[in-house]
Amino acid sequence: MEFFQAASRQDPLKDSLTAEDSYNAIRTKMLAELKEYEDEILYPLATQQIEIDLDDGVLVNYNKFGSALKKVSGLSEN
């Protein structure tokens, strides 16, 4: 019963702001991670202008991109 009384006293606006703050914190963290991934992995890889040959197949071409791609058993060299 105490739980319901406490819940009824909570301010919906405060809960809304808390949810929005949580969303903004998560969004900020995600954007920072994406920026780091772009700067440290994608951009250096893009400046190398790696050529792929479709005749080489997926295994050969996949391994040319190193840490930019997720490791997949059967495709990754390691």
N, CA, C and O atoms as CSV, one atom per row, in Angstrom:
chain,resi,resn,atom,element,x,y,z
A,1,MET,N,N,0.821,-1.193,0.000
A,1,MET,CA,C,0.000,0.000,0.000
A,1,MET,C,C,0.864,1.254,0.000
A,1,MET,O,O,0.515,2.246,-0.641
A,2,GLU,N,N,1.994,1.220,0.716
A,2,GLU,CA,C,2.871,2.385,0.762
A,2,GLU,C,C,3.424,2.721,-0.624
A,2,GLU,O,O,3.606,3.890,-0.966
A,3,PHE,N,N,3.683,1.693,-1.403
A,3,PHE,CA,C,4.220,1.908,-2.743
A,3,PHE,C,C,3.257,2.739,-3.587
A,3,PHE,O,O,3.672,3.667,-4.281
A,4,PHE,N,N,1.969,2.400,-3.522
A,4,PHE,CA,C,0.979,3.108,-4.315
A,4,PHE,C,C,0.806,4.552,-3.846
A,4,PHE,O,O,0.594,5.450,-4.660
A,5,GLN,N,N,0.894,4.769,-2.552
A,5,GLN,CA,C,0.784,6.126,-2.031
A,5,GLN,C,C,1.996,6.950,-2.466
A,5,GLN,O,O,1.854,8.115,-2.840
A,6,ALA,N,N,3.178,6.353,-2.418
A,6,ALA,CA,C,4.382,7.072,-2.838
A,6,ALA,C,C,4.332,7.351,-4.336
A,6,ALA,O,O,4.740,8.421,-4.786
A,7,ALA,N,N,3.839,6.397,-5.097
A,7,ALA,CA,C,3.754,6.572,-6.543
A,7,ALA,C,C,2.774,7.679,-6.901
A,7,ALA,O,O,2.993,8.423,-7.856
A,8,SER,N,N,1.712,7.787,-6.149
A,8,SER,CA,C,0.718,8.821,-6.456
A,8,SER,C,C,1.231,10.215,-6.108
A,8,SER,O,O,0.736,11.202,-6.651
A,9,ARG,N,N,2.214,10.315,-5.213
A,9,ARG,CA,C,2.774,11.612,-4.845
A,9,ARG,C,C,3.877,12.063,-5.791
A,9,ARG,O,O,4.291,13.221,-5.749
A,10,GLN,N,N,4.355,11.165,-6.643
A,10,GLN,CA,C,5.437,11.539,-7.550
A,10,GLN,C,C,4.925,12.538,-8.585
A,10,GLN,O,O,3.769,12.489,-9.006
A,11,ASP,N,N,5.791,13.416,-8.969
A,11,ASP,CA,C,5.466,14.448,-9.938
A,11,ASP,C,C,5.702,13.899,-11.350
A,11,ASP,O,O,6.840,13.571,-11.683
A,12,PRO,N,N,4.669,13.788,-12.188
A,12,PRO,CA,C,4.844,13.263,-13.550
A,12,PRO,C,C,5.820,14.100,-14.382
A,12,PRO,O,O,6.537,13.562,-15.226
A,13,LEU,N,N,5.848,15.396,-14.150
A,13,LEU,CA,C,6.768,16.259,-14.886
A,13,LEU,C,C,8.207,15.924,-14.524
A,13,LEU,O,O,9.078,15.898,-15.393
A,14,LYS,N,N,8.460,15.668,-13.244
A,14,LYS,CA,C,9.803,15.302,-12.798
A,14,LYS,C,C,10.221,13.976,-13.431
A,14,LYS,O,O,11.360,13.834,-13.875
A,15,ASP,N,N,9.301,13.002,-13.475
A,15,ASP,CA,C,9.598,11.718,-14.109
A,15,ASP,C,C,9.904,11.910,-15.585
A,15,ASP,O,O,10.798,11.262,-16.130
A,16,SER,N,N,9.173,12.790,-16.224
A,16,SER,CA,C,9.378,13.062,-17.639
A,16,SER,C,C,10.757,13.674,-17.876
A,16,SER,O,O,11.450,13.309,-18.825
A,17,LEU,N,N,11.148,14.603,-17.013
A,17,LEU,CA,C,12.460,15.231,-17.146
A,17,LEU,C,C,13.571,14.223,-16.883
A,17,LEU,O,O,14.605,14.249,-17.550
A,18,THR,N,N,13.364,13.335,-15.913
A,18,THR,CA,C,14.347,12.309,-15.614
A,18,THR,C,C,14.527,11.387,-16.814
A,18,THR,O,O,15.654,11.042,-17.167
A,19,ALA,N,N,13.433,10.990,-17.438
A,19,ALA,CA,C,13.490,10.136,-18.624
A,19,ALA,C,C,14.197,10.865,-19.771
A,19,ALA,O,O,14.998,10.273,-20.494
A,20,GLU,N,N,13.896,12.137,-19.923
A,20,GLU,CA,C,14.534,12.922,-20.979
A,20,GLU,C,C,16.026,13.079,-20.713
A,20,GLU,O,O,16.833,13.005,-21.640
A,21,ASP,N,N,16.393,13.292,-19.467
A,21,ASP,CA,C,17.806,13.396,-19.103
A,21,ASP,C,C,18.536,12.090,-19.389
A,21,ASP,O,O,19.657,12.096,-19.895
A,22,SER,N,N,17.893,10.967,-19.061
A,22,SER,CA,C,18.492,9.655,-19.331
A,22,SER,C,C,18.678,9.457,-20.824
A,22,SER,O,O,19.729,8.999,-21.273
A,23,TYR,N,N,17.660,9.803,-21.584
A,23,TYR,CA,C,17.737,9.692,-23.039
A,23,TYR,C,C,18.886,10.543,-23.584
A,23,TYR,O,O,19.662,10.084,-24.422
A,24,ASN,N,N,18.986,11.762,-23.113
A,24,ASN,CA,C,20.044,12.657,-23.604
A,24,ASN,C,C,21.431,12.148,-23.232
A,24,ASN,O,O,22.369,12.276,-24.019
A,25,ALA,N,N,21.569,11.576,-22.052
A,25,ALA,CA,C,22.860,11.035,-21.632
A,25,ALA,C,C,23.251,9.849,-22.508
A,25,ALA,O,O,24.397,9.744,-22.944
A,26,ILE,N,N,22.301,8.962,-22.763
A,26,ILE,CA,C,22.567,7.801,-23.622
A,26,ILE,C,C,22.884,8.257,-25.036
A,26,ILE,O,O,23.819,7.747,-25.654
A,27,ARG,N,N,22.128,9.200,-25.552
A,27,ARG,CA,C,22.336,9.708,-26.910
A,27,ARG,C,C,23.720,10.352,-27.039
A,27,ARG,O,O,24.412,10.141,-28.035
A,28,THR,N,N,24.118,11.127,-26.046
A,28,THR,CA,C,25.425,11.776,-26.053
A,28,THR,C,C,26.541,10.740,-26.060
A,28,THR,O,O,27.521,10.875,-26.792
A,29,LYS,N,N,26.386,9.704,-25.239
A,29,LYS,CA,C,27.387,8.638,-25.183
A,29,LYS,C,C,27.476,7.894,-26.516
A,29,LYS,O,O,28.571,7.602,-26.996
A,30,MET,N,N,26.330,7.591,-27.107
A,30,MET,CA,C,26.312,6.895,-28.395
A,30,MET,C,C,26.989,7.721,-29.479
A,30,MET,O,O,27.777,7.193,-30.263
A,31,LEU,N,N,26.689,8.995,-29.524
A,31,LEU,CA,C,27.284,9.864,-30.540
A,31,LEU,C,C,28.800,9.967,-30.353
A,31,LEU,O,O,29.545,10.013,-31.331
A,32,ALA,N,N,29.250,10.002,-29.108
A,32,ALA,CA,C,30.684,10.053,-28.837
A,32,ALA,C,C,31.363,8.763,-29.294
A,32,ALA,O,O,32.455,8.804,-29.861
A,33,GLU,N,N,30.721,7.618,-29.049
A,33,GLU,CA,C,31.283,6.339,-29.486
A,33,GLU,C,C,31.342,6.260,-31.013
A,33,GLU,O,O,32.328,5.785,-31.576
A,34,LEU,N,N,30.292,6.721,-31.671
A,34,LEU,CA,C,30.273,6.713,-33.134
A,34,LEU,C,C,31.348,7.623,-33.722
A,34,LEU,O,O,31.991,7.273,-34.712
A,35,LYS,N,N,31.537,8.778,-33.116
A,35,LYS,CA,C,32.562,9.713,-33.574
A,35,LYS,C,C,33.947,9.093,-33.402
A,35,LYS,O,O,34.795,9.208,-34.287
A,36,GLU,N,N,34.175,8.439,-32.270
A,36,GLU,CA,C,35.456,7.782,-32.028
A,36,GLU,C,C,35.694,6.671,-33.055
A,36,GLU,O,O,36.797,6.546,-33.587
A,37,TYR,N,N,34.676,5.874,-33.331
A,37,TYR,CA,C,34.773,4.794,-34.323
A,37,TYR,C,C,35.102,5.362,-35.706
A,37,TYR,O,O,35.936,4.822,-36.433
A,38,GLU,N,N,34.437,6.450,-36.048
A,38,GLU,CA,C,34.691,7.088,-37.343
A,38,GLU,C,C,36.127,7.612,-37.421
A,38,GLU,O,O,36.822,7.390,-38.412
A,39,ASP,N,N,36.562,8.309,-36.369
A,39,ASP,CA,C,37.887,8.932,-36.380
A,39,ASP,C,C,39.021,7.913,-36.326
A,39,ASP,O,O,40.028,8.065,-37.018
A,40,GLU,N,N,38.860,6.878,-35.508
A,40,GLU,CA,C,39.956,5.947,-35.282
A,40,GLU,C,C,39.976,4.746,-36.220
A,40,GLU,O,O,41.034,4.163,-36.452
A,41,ILE,N,N,38.818,4.370,-36.762
A,41,ILE,CA,C,38.766,3.164,-37.581
A,41,ILE,C,C,38.347,3.453,-39.022
A,41,ILE,O,O,39.061,3.095,-39.958
A,42,LEU,N,N,37.213,4.088,-39.201
A,42,LEU,CA,C,36.700,4.275,-40.559
A,42,LEU,C,C,37.515,5.257,-41.395
A,42,LEU,O,O,37.845,4.970,-42.546
A,43,TYR,N,N,37.838,6.403,-40.827
A,43,TYR,CA,C,38.553,7.410,-41.607
A,43,TYR,C,C,39.927,6.917,-42.078
A,43,TYR,O,O,40.245,7.063,-43.258
A,44,PRO,N,N,40.750,6.340,-41.197
A,44,PRO,CA,C,42.038,5.826,-41.675
A,44,PRO,C,C,41.876,4.750,-42.749
A,44,PRO,O,O,42.668,4.672,-43.688
A,45,LEU,N,N,40.854,3.933,-42.600
A,45,LEU,CA,C,40.599,2.885,-43.585
A,45,LEU,C,C,40.171,3.496,-44.923
A,45,LEU,O,O,40.590,3.034,-45.984
A,46,ALA,N,N,39.348,4.520,-44.866
A,46,ALA,CA,C,38.872,5.178,-46.084
A,46,ALA,C,C,40.010,5.879,-46.821
A,46,ALA,O,O,40.023,5.916,-48.051
A,47,THR,N,N,40.954,6.429,-46.081
A,47,THR,CA,C,42.064,7.123,-46.747
A,47,THR,C,C,43.011,6.150,-47.435
A,47,THR,O,O,43.786,6.553,-48.303
A,48,GLN,N,N,42.961,4.873,-47.061
A,48,GLN,CA,C,43.786,3.867,-47.726
A,48,GLN,C,C,43.236,3.495,-49.097
A,48,GLN,O,O,43.960,2.956,-49.935
A,49,GLN,N,N,41.965,3.779,-49.327
A,49,GLN,CA,C,41.289,3.458,-50.584
A,49,GLN,C,C,41.571,2.003,-50.994
A,49,GLN,O,O,42.123,1.738,-52.061
A,50,ILE,N,N,41.189,1.103,-50.144
A,50,ILE,CA,C,41.412,-0.325,-50.358
A,50,ILE,C,C,40.584,-0.804,-51.547
A,50,ILE,O,O,39.378,-0.566,-51.619
A,51,GLU,N,N,41.240,-1.469,-52.457
A,51,GLU,CA,C,40.533,-2.019,-53.614
A,51,GLU,C,C,40.066,-3.425,-53.295
A,51,GLU,O,O,40.789,-4.220,-52.696
A,52,ILE,N,N,38.851,-3.710,-53.705
A,52,ILE,CA,C,38.351,-5.069,-53.560
A,52,ILE,C,C,38.061,-5.612,-54.954
A,52,ILE,O,O,37.735,-4.868,-55.878
A,53,ASP,N,N,38.186,-6.905,-55.076
A,53,ASP,CA,C,37.892,-7.577,-56.337
A,53,ASP,C,C,36.832,-8.622,-56.042
A,53,ASP,O,O,37.063,-9.544,-55.259
A,54,LEU,N,N,35.694,-8.483,-56.653
A,54,LEU,CA,C,34.603,-9.405,-56.385
A,54,LEU,C,C,34.968,-10.838,-56.748
A,54,LEU,O,O,34.410,-11.781,-56.187
A,55,ASP,N,N,35.888,-11.008,-57.671
A,55,ASP,CA,C,36.321,-12.350,-58.053
A,55,ASP,C,C,37.149,-13.019,-56.953
A,55,ASP,O,O,37.287,-14.242,-56.946
A,56,ASP,N,N,37.703,-12.231,-56.020
A,56,ASP,CA,C,38.477,-12.793,-54.914
A,56,ASP,C,C,37.578,-13.495,-53.898
A,56,ASP,O,O,38.033,-14.383,-53.175
A,57,GLY,N,N,36.342,-13.112,-53.842
A,57,GLY,CA,C,35.398,-13.716,-52.908
A,57,GLY,C,C,35.304,-12.958,-51.595
A,57,GLY,O,O,36.092,-12.057,-51.310
A,58,VAL,N,N,34.332,-13.346,-50.823
A,58,VAL,CA,C,34.037,-12.660,-49.563
A,58,VAL,C,C,35.185,-12.809,-48.573
A,58,VAL,O,O,35.564,-11.834,-47.924
A,59,LEU,N,N,35.739,-13.996,-48.445
A,59,LEU,CA,C,36.786,-14.247,-47.447
A,59,LEU,C,C,37.971,-13.311,-47.625
A,59,LEU,O,O,38.437,-12.716,-46.653
A,60,VAL,N,N,38.460,-13.173,-48.832
A,60,VAL,CA,C,39.620,-12.316,-49.091
A,60,VAL,C,C,39.264,-10.853,-48.870
A,60,VAL,O,O,40.007,-10.128,-48.208
A,61,ASN,N,N,38.147,-10.415,-49.411
A,61,ASN,CA,C,37.754,-9.006,-49.302
A,61,ASN,C,C,37.388,-8.627,-47.869
A,61,ASN,O,O,37.705,-7.522,-47.427
A,62,TYR,N,N,36.741,-9.504,-47.155
A,62,TYR,CA,C,36.325,-9.228,-45.782
A,62,TYR,C,C,37.539,-8.929,-44.910
A,62,TYR,O,O,37.515,-7.995,-44.107
A,63,ASN,N,N,38.574,-9.702,-45.062
A,63,ASN,CA,C,39.756,-9.544,-44.215
A,63,ASN,C,C,40.589,-8.306,-44.556
A,63,ASN,O,O,41.483,-7.945,-43.790
A,64,LYS,N,N,40.323,-7.667,-45.654
A,64,LYS,CA,C,41.030,-6.434,-46.003
A,64,LYS,C,C,40.599,-5.260,-45.124
A,64,LYS,O,O,41.299,-4.251,-45.046
A,65,PHE,N,N,39.454,-5.392,-44.467
A,65,PHE,CA,C,38.901,-4.269,-43.711
A,65,PHE,C,C,39.149,-4.347,-42.213
A,65,PHE,O,O,38.675,-3.489,-41.468
A,66,GLY,N,N,39.867,-5.337,-41.766
A,66,GLY,CA,C,40.329,-5.426,-40.385
A,66,GLY,C,C,39.294,-5.161,-39.324
A,66,GLY,O,O,38.229,-5.779,-39.320
A,67,SER,N,N,39.596,-4.243,-38.419
A,67,SER,CA,C,38.754,-3.993,-37.248
A,67,SER,C,C,37.490,-3.192,-37.562
A,67,SER,O,O,36.673,-2.957,-36.672
A,68,ALA,N,N,37.325,-2.773,-38.805
A,68,ALA,CA,C,36.118,-2.029,-39.158
A,68,ALA,C,C,34.898,-2.945,-39.196
A,68,ALA,O,O,33.762,-2.482,-39.093
A,69,LEU,N,N,35.136,-4.227,-39.343
A,69,LEU,CA,C,34.047,-5.188,-39.413
A,69,LEU,C,C,34.086,-6.130,-38.224
A,69,LEU,O,O,35.145,-6.415,-37.666
A,70,LYS,N,N,32.930,-6.596,-37.858
A,70,LYS,CA,C,32.820,-7.521,-36.725
A,70,LYS,C,C,33.409,-8.874,-37.128
A,70,LYS,O,O,33.274,-9.311,-38.271
A,71,LYS,N,N,34.064,-9.526,-36.167
A,71,LYS,CA,C,34.629,-10.840,-36.413
A,71,LYS,C,C,33.505,-11.849,-36.644
A,71,LYS,O,O,32.549,-11.923,-35.872
A,72,VAL,N,N,33.638,-12.621,-37.717
A,72,VAL,CA,C,32.658,-13.642,-38.056
A,72,VAL,C,C,33.410,-14.948,-38.244
A,72,VAL,O,O,34.351,-15.025,-39.035
A,73,SER,N,N,32.994,-15.967,-37.519
A,73,SER,CA,C,33.698,-17.239,-37.648
A,73,SER,C,C,33.559,-17.749,-39.078
A,73,SER,O,O,32.476,-17.720,-39.662
A,74,GLY,N,N,34.669,-18.211,-39.623
A,74,GLY,CA,C,34.673,-18.673,-40.994
A,74,GLY,C,C,35.133,-17.606,-41.979
A,74,GLY,O,O,35.584,-17.923,-43.080
A,75,LEU,N,N,35.021,-16.355,-41.585
A,75,LEU,CA,C,35.456,-15.259,-42.461
A,75,LEU,C,C,36.700,-14.574,-41.939
A,75,LEU,O,O,37.548,-14.137,-42.717
A,76,SER,N,N,36.813,-14.478,-40.623
A,76,SER,CA,C,37.944,-13.792,-40.021
A,76,SER,C,C,39.163,-14.702,-40.030
A,76,SER,O,O,39.059,-15.904,-39.787
A,77,GLU,N,N,40.321,-14.112,-40.315
A,77,GLU,CA,C,41.547,-14.885,-40.356
A,77,GLU,C,C,41.947,-15.399,-38.977
A,77,GLU,O,O,42.501,-16.492,-38.858
A,78,ASN,N,N,41.672,-14.621,-37.941
A,78,ASN,CA,C,42.071,-15.011,-36.572
A,78,ASN,C,C,40.994,-15.807,-35.902
A,78,ASN,O,O,41.155,-16.218,-34.752
